[in-house]
Amino acid sequence: MSSPLIILRIIGFAVAVVLLILAARGFRRRSLKRVDAFIMAGVALALGFVSLTPSSVDPLLRELGFPPGDARRVIGVLVLSNILVLVLLLRAFANTDRLEGQFGDFADRIAARKFAEEYGLEERPGARKLAVVIPALNEEGSLPEVLTSIPEHVHGLAVECIVVSDGSTDATEDAARLHNALVVRRDLRRGQGAAVALGYRIGLARGATVVATLDADGQYDPLELPQLIEPILDGEADVVHGSRVLGRYESPIRGRRHGVKVFAWVTSKLAGSTITDPASGFRAFSPAALKALEFRENQFHASEVTIAATKLSLRVKEVPCTFRERAVGATKKPAFLRYGLGYTRSLLRTWLG
């Protein structure tokens, strides 16, 4: 056997011993969960066994198409180890996502508790109102104009504006309070989808008759709220989307108009009904629909609403709306390609979930 292979076996055995010691120490100190310690110890034992008796893996490698021989054995073991590393990475990513979700839920509970202490969650029996949820991230420049444009009453419903600050670091929260909006302060930035979902929970807890949402950048017209919520009040729909395609789309970003058409076609096929603008952020929900829907996407939430609603047999309707050019500040949306990939992932995840 050549000296490089001997050196490789020595290094492999040394690494195996170190891994085994770390696994035992981590398990004893409870810095590693039992499952993680067992996986680490198993990898260490397997590595040590292969380092001591390399020929023991020949039967397995032969079944996988690697003929006997030192060089081929090394290649075969490397292929198997890469597969193992990939599986462990996927497991680590899953654990990271789970921990991120738990931490995010904790931040939401703190924000909801602060909101309840500041404003309360009990309303007068029989009160009828429209809760307008506005997610905001550093929108001190555009938010005041949006709030002043929102009517005080829509179809006889008193309007209550709920601004969800998604980790804003500017004067967004002060601007919201100055214009008599209720402010949900969440210091952890989780994304627009998570902010909207938190706002929905607050709106339901405040006893809203209808819950609507629009963006803080002023691209949707608050004066079109009456036509947005009318199908819900008339009992014709459970979820209503404002459609820029049916309405007016001012100065669309290069390529985005075509992107909307592509995703509209895909969403329509998956949902089994015609949808012209699945990415709209101008929406309205009945309380029953919000209680039935589960929002899981922190960022690309628009794609999950239509699919999730149709899977629950909720009545979905579109109405025309206007989409205007942002007057102040810069967009918080990702670049066009990244947005498309994220939107597609969210769409497929909701359809398959």
Secondary structure per residue as TSV (DSSP state, phi and psi in degrees):
chain	resnum	aa	ss	phi	psi
A	1	M	-	360.0	135.6
A	2	S	-	-70.4	154.1
A	3	S	H	-62.5	-37.0
A	4	P	H	-58.6	-38.4
A	5	L	H	-68.5	-36.5
A	6	I	H	-64.6	-43.6
A	7	I	H	-61.4	-40.7
A	8	L	H	-63.3	-39.9
A	9	R	H	-66.8	-39.1
A	10	I	H	-64.0	-44.5
A	11	I	H	-62.8	-43.5
A	12	G	H	-60.5	-43.2
A	13	F	H	-66.3	-40.0
A	14	A	H	-63.1	-42.9
A	15	V	H	-62.6	-40.0
A	16	A	H	-61.2	-43.2
A	17	V	H	-63.0	-43.8
A	18	V	H	-62.1	-45.2
A	19	L	H	-61.0	-40.8
A	20	L	H	-65.2	-41.5
A	21	I	H	-63.9	-44.5
A	22	L	H	-63.6	-38.5
A	23	A	H	-64.3	-44.8
A	24	A	H	-64.9	-42.9
A	25	R	H	-66.0	-43.9
A	26	G	H	-63.2	-38.9
A	27	F	H	-67.5	-41.3
A	28	R	H	-66.8	-37.5
A	29	R	H	-87.6	-2.0
A	30	R	T	64.1	22.9
A	31	S	S	-84.4	-12.9
A	32	L	S	-120.6	138.4
A	33	K	-	-68.7	160.4
A	34	R	H	-58.5	-43.1
A	35	V	H	-62.7	-44.8
A	36	D	H	-64.6	-39.2
A	37	A	H	-65.2	-40.2
A	38	F	H	-66.5	-40.5
A	39	I	H	-62.9	-44.3
A	40	M	H	-63.9	-42.8
A	41	A	H	-66.7	-37.6
A	42	G	H	-63.8	-42.6
A	43	V	H	-62.7	-41.7
A	44	A	H	-63.3	-45.1
A	45	L	H	-64.5	-41.3
A	46	A	H	-63.7	-43.0
A	47	L	H	-64.3	-42.3
A	48	G	H	-65.2	-39.6
A	49	F	H	-63.7	-44.8
A	50	V	H	-66.1	-35.6
A	51	S	H	-66.8	-36.4
A	52	L	H	-79.4	-41.0
A	53	T	-	-131.3	76.9
A	54	P	G	-57.6	-33.6
A	55	S	G	-68.9	-13.6
A	56	S	G	-66.6	-20.5
A	57	V	G	-92.8	-1.4
A	58	D	H	-59.3	-43.1
A	59	P	H	-58.1	-42.5
A	60	L	H	-66.1	-45.2
A	61	L	H	-65.1	-34.5
A	62	R	H	-64.8	-38.0
A	63	E	H	-66.1	-27.3
A	64	L	T	-89.9	2.1
A	65	G	T	96.8	15.0
A	66	F	-	-106.1	108.0
A	67	P	-	-63.7	158.0
A	68	P	S	-58.3	152.5
A	69	G	S	141.1	143.6
A	70	D	H	-58.9	-48.6
A	71	A	H	-63.7	-45.5
A	72	R	H	-66.4	-32.7
A	73	R	H	-65.2	-41.5
A	74	V	H	-61.6	-44.9
A	75	I	H	-62.3	-44.1
A	76	G	H	-61.6	-44.9
A	77	V	H	-63.9	-39.1
A	78	L	H	-62.3	-41.4
A	79	V	H	-61.6	-47.0
A	80	L	H	-63.4	-39.8
A	81	S	H	-67.6	-36.4
A	82	N	H	-64.9	-39.0
A	83	I	H	-62.9	-42.7
A	84	L	H	-62.9	-43.0
A	85	V	H	-61.4	-40.9
A	86	L	H	-62.5	-43.7
A	87	V	H	-62.1	-43.1
A	88	L	H	-66.8	-36.5
A	89	L	H	-64.4	-43.0
A	90	L	H	-61.8	-39.2
A	91	R	H	-64.7	-41.5
A	92	A	H	-63.5	-41.7
A	93	F	H	-62.1	-40.8
A	94	A	H	-63.1	-41.6
A	95	N	H	-65.6	-39.0
A	96	T	H	-63.8	-43.6
A	97	D	H	-61.0	-40.0
A	98	R	H	-65.2	-44.2
A	99	L	H	-65.7	-38.8
A	100	E	H	-62.5	-41.1
A	101	G	H	-64.6	-41.6
A	102	Q	H	-65.4	-41.4
A	103	F	H	-66.3	-39.8
A	104	G	H	-64.7	-42.0
A	105	D	H	-62.6	-37.1
A	106	F	H	-63.0	-43.8
A	107	A	H	-62.9	-38.1
A	108	D	H	-65.7	-40.9
A	109	R	H	-64.4	-39.6
A	110	I	H	-63.4	-44.7
A	111	A	H	-62.6	-41.8
A	112	A	H	-66.1	-37.0
A	113	R	H	-67.7	-42.1
A	114	K	H	-62.0	-40.0
A	115	F	H	-62.6	-44.6
A	116	A	H	-63.0	-37.5
A	117	E	H	-67.5	-33.1
A	118	E	H	-84.4	-39.7
A	119	Y	H	-117.4	-24.0
A	120	G	-	82.5	160.2
A	121	L	S	-121.2	-2.0
A	122	E	-	-93.1	136.2
A	123	E	-	-121.2	165.6
A	124	R	-	-66.1	137.6
A	125	P	T	-60.4	136.3
A	126	G	T	83.3	-1.2
A	127	A	-	-68.3	136.6
A	128	R	-	-117.1	125.2
A	129	K	E	-154.0	161.6
A	130	L	E	-108.1	119.3
A	131	A	E	-92.9	122.0
A	132	V	E	-105.8	109.3
A	133	V	E	-89.9	127.8
A	134	I	E	-127.1	102.7
A	135	P	E	-72.8	139.5
A	136	A	E	-144.0	132.4
A	137	L	S	-129.7	104.7
A	138	N	S	52.7	59.6
A	139	E	-	-119.9	38.5
A	140	E	T	-63.3	-25.0
A	141	G	T	-79.4	-38.2
A	142	S	T	-98.6	-25.0
A	143	L	H	-60.4	-42.6
A	144	P	H	-56.3	-42.5
A	145	E	H	-65.8	-36.6
A	146	V	H	-63.8	-46.7
A	147	L	H	-67.2	-38.3
A	148	T	H	-70.7	-19.5
A	149	S	H	-85.9	-14.5
A	150	I	S	-77.1	125.5
A	151	P	-	-67.3	154.5
A	152	E	S	-75.7	-27.6
A	153	H	E	-136.6	141.6
A	154	V	E	-133.0	116.9
A	155	H	T	51.8	41.2
A	156	G	T	81.2	-0.9
A	157	L	E	-95.5	131.7
A	158	A	E	-69.1	135.5
A	159	V	E	-95.2	131.1
A	160	E	E	-123.3	117.6
A	161	C	E	-91.8	128.7
A	162	I	E	-119.5	107.1
A	163	V	E	-93.6	121.6
A	164	V	E	-101.6	107.7
A	165	S	E	-81.1	113.1
A	166	D	E	-92.4	66.7
A	167	G	S	74.1	30.9
A	168	S	-	-63.7	142.2
A	169	T	-	-114.5	0.9
A	170	D	S	-105.0	-152.6
A	171	A	S	-94.9	26.5
A	172	T	H	-56.9	-46.7
A	173	E	H	-65.6	-39.7
A	174	D	H	-64.7	-40.9
A	175	A	H	-63.5	-38.6
A	176	A	H	-64.7	-46.1
A	177	R	H	-63.9	-38.0
A	178	L	H	-61.1	-26.9
A	179	H	T	-106.8	27.4
A	180	N	T	64.0	26.6
A	181	A	-	-90.8	151.8
A	182	L	E	-81.8	138.8
A	183	V	E	-118.0	125.2
A	184	V	E	-98.4	114.5
A	185	R	E	-96.4	109.1
A	186	R	E	-119.6	114.3
A	187	D	-	-74.2	-24.9
A	188	L	S	-87.9	123.4
A	189	R	-	-78.5	119.0
A	190	R	-	-117.0	-17.9
A	191	G	-	120.1	160.1
A	192	Q	H	-63.0	-39.1
A	193	G	H	-61.5	-45.0
A	194	A	H	-65.8	-35.8
A	195	A	H	-65.9	-43.2
A	196	V	H	-63.5	-43.6
A	197	A	H	-61.1	-40.4
A	198	L	H	-64.4	-41.0
A	199	G	H	-63.0	-37.6
A	200	Y	H	-60.7	-43.5
A	201	R	H	-61.1	-42.4
A	202	I	H	-65.8	-42.6
A	203	G	H	-60.9	-42.6
A	204	L	H	-64.0	-43.0
A	205	A	H	-65.0	-28.1
A	206	R	T	-82.7	0.1
A	207	G	T	80.6	34.0
A	208	A	-	-68.0	143.3
A	209	T	S	-78.3	-38.3
A	210	V	E	-139.3	144.2
A	211	V	E	-118.8	125.4
A	212	A	E	-121.5	163.4
A	213	T	E	-140.1	143.3
A	214	L	-	-146.7	163.4
A	215	D	-	-81.7	157.4
A	216	A	T	-85.0	-3.6
A	217	D	T	-89.2	-1.0
A	218	G	S	81.1	10.0
A	219	Q	-	-78.4	-20.9
A	220	Y	B	-102.7	146.7
A	221	D	-	-90.8	113.1
A	222	P	G	-60.7	-23.5
A	223	L	G	-70.1	-8.9
A	224	E	G	-94.4	7.6
A	225	L	H	-58.1	-38.7
A	226	P	H	-56.8	-45.0
A	227	Q	H	-72.8	-21.6
A	228	L	H	-73.4	-43.1
A	229	I	H	-92.3	-10.5
A	230	E	H	-57.9	-43.7
A	231	P	H	-60.3	-30.4
A	232	I	H	-73.2	-44.4
A	233	L	H	-64.6	-32.0
A	234	D	T	-82.5	-2.1
A	235	G	T	75.6	20.2
A	236	E	S	-94.6	-15.6
A	237	A	-	-152.6	156.8
A	238	D	S	-102.5	-30.9
A	239	V	E	-133.6	133.2
A	240	V	E	-126.5	132.4
A	241	H	E	-111.2	137.7
A	242	G	E	-80.3	130.1
A	243	S	E	-109.3	120.7
A	244	R	E	-72.1	-25.9
A	245	V	E	-71.1	-42.0
A	246	L	E	-74.7	-23.6
A	247	G	E	-103.9	-118.0
A	248	R	E	-135.4	132.0
A	249	Y	E	-120.0	99.8
A	250	E	-	-85.6	128.3
A	251	S	S	47.3	61.6
A	252	P	-	-65.8	146.7
A	253	I	-	-63.8	143.2
A	254	R	T	-51.1	123.8
A	255	G	T	87.2	-19.1
A	256	R	H	-70.7	-35.3
A	257	R	H	-60.0	-42.1
A	258	H	H	-69.5	-35.4
A	259	G	H	-62.1	-40.3
A	260	V	H	-60.9	-41.1
A	261	K	H	-65.2	-42.2
A	262	V	H	-63.8	-48.2
A	263	F	H	-69.2	-29.5
A	264	A	H	-64.4	-41.4
A	265	W	H	-65.4	-44.3
A	266	V	H	-64.7	-45.6
A	267	T	H	-63.4	-39.9
A	268	S	H	-61.8	-40.9
A	269	K	H	-65.3	-43.4
A	270	L	H	-70.7	-37.2
A	271	A	H	-83.3	-19.3
A	272	G	T	77.0	16.9
A	273	S	S	-149.8	158.0
A	274	T	-	-74.8	122.3
A	275	I	-	-125.3	124.9
A	276	T	S	-96.5	-23.3
A	277	D	-	-146.0	79.2
A	278	P	T	-73.4	-14.1
A	279	A	T	-97.7	11.1
A	280	S	-	-66.3	140.5
A	281	G	S	-99.9	7.6
A	282	F	-	-104.7	100.5
A	283	R	E	-139.1	162.0
A	284	A	E	-142.5	147.9
A	285	F	E	-137.3	147.5
A	286	S	-	-80.4	154.7
A	287	P	H	-57.1	-38.6
A	288	A	H	-63.1	-38.6
A	289	A	H	-65.8	-42.6
A	290	L	H	-65.4	-35.5
A	291	K	H	-69.5	-29.5
A	292	A	H	-82.0	-33.0
A	293	L	-	-78.2	146.6
A	294	E	-	-118.1	120.1
A	295	F	-	-101.2	118.0
A	296	R	-	-113.8	-19.9
A	297	E	-	-85.2	124.1
A	298	N	S	-75.8	-29.0
A	299	Q	S	-118.6	-61.2
A	300	F	-	-90.1	62.8
A	301	H	-	-78.3	-23.8
A	302	A	H	-59.8	-35.5
A	303	S	H	-70.5	-26.1
A	304	E	H	-83.3	-21.6
A	305	V	H	-64.5	-51.6
A	306	T	H	-63.7	-47.9
A	307	I	H	-63.9	-45.9
A	308	A	H	-63.1	-38.6
A	309	A	H	-66.3	-42.6
A	310	T	H	-69.5	-33.8
A	311	K	H	-65.1	-27.3
A	312	L	T	-93.1	6.8
A	313	S	T	61.9	30.4
A	314	L	-	-80.1	149.3
A	315	R	-	-81.7	118.6
A	316	V	E	-111.9	133.1
A	317	K	E	-136.7	148.4
A	318	E	E	-110.9	144.9
A	319	V	E	-129.9	153.4
A	320	P	E	-65.2	145.7
A	321	C	E	-146.7	167.2
A	322	T	E	-106.2	135.3
A	323	F	E	-118.8	114.6
A	324	R	-	-103.2	164.3
A	325	E	-	-74.6	139.9
A	326	R	-	-63.1	131.4
A	327	A	-	-92.1	-30.7
A	328	V	S	-133.1	141.2
A	329	G	S	80.3	-177.4
A	330	A	-	-115.0	150.9
A	331	T	-	-64.2	146.9
A	332	K	-	-97.7	-3.4
A	333	K	S	-72.5	148.8
A	334	P	-	-65.5	171.5
A	335	A	-	-58.6	158.8
A	336	F	H	-54.2	-48.1
A	337	L	H	-66.6	-44.7
A	338	R	H	-63.8	-39.7
A	339	Y	H	-61.9	-43.4
A	340	G	H	-63.0	-41.2
A	341	L	H	-66.8	-42.9
A	342	G	H	-65.2	-40.2
A	343	Y	H	-64.2	-43.0
A	344	T	H	-62.9	-45.0
A	345	R	H	-58.6	-45.4
A	346	S	H	-63.7	-40.6
A	347	L	H	-62.7	-48.1
A	348	L	H	-68.0	-38.3
A	349	R	H	-62.2	-41.2
A	350	T	H	-69.5	-39.7
A	351	W	H	-67.6	-38.1
A	352	L	H	-84.4	-21.2
A	353	G	-	-76.1	360.0
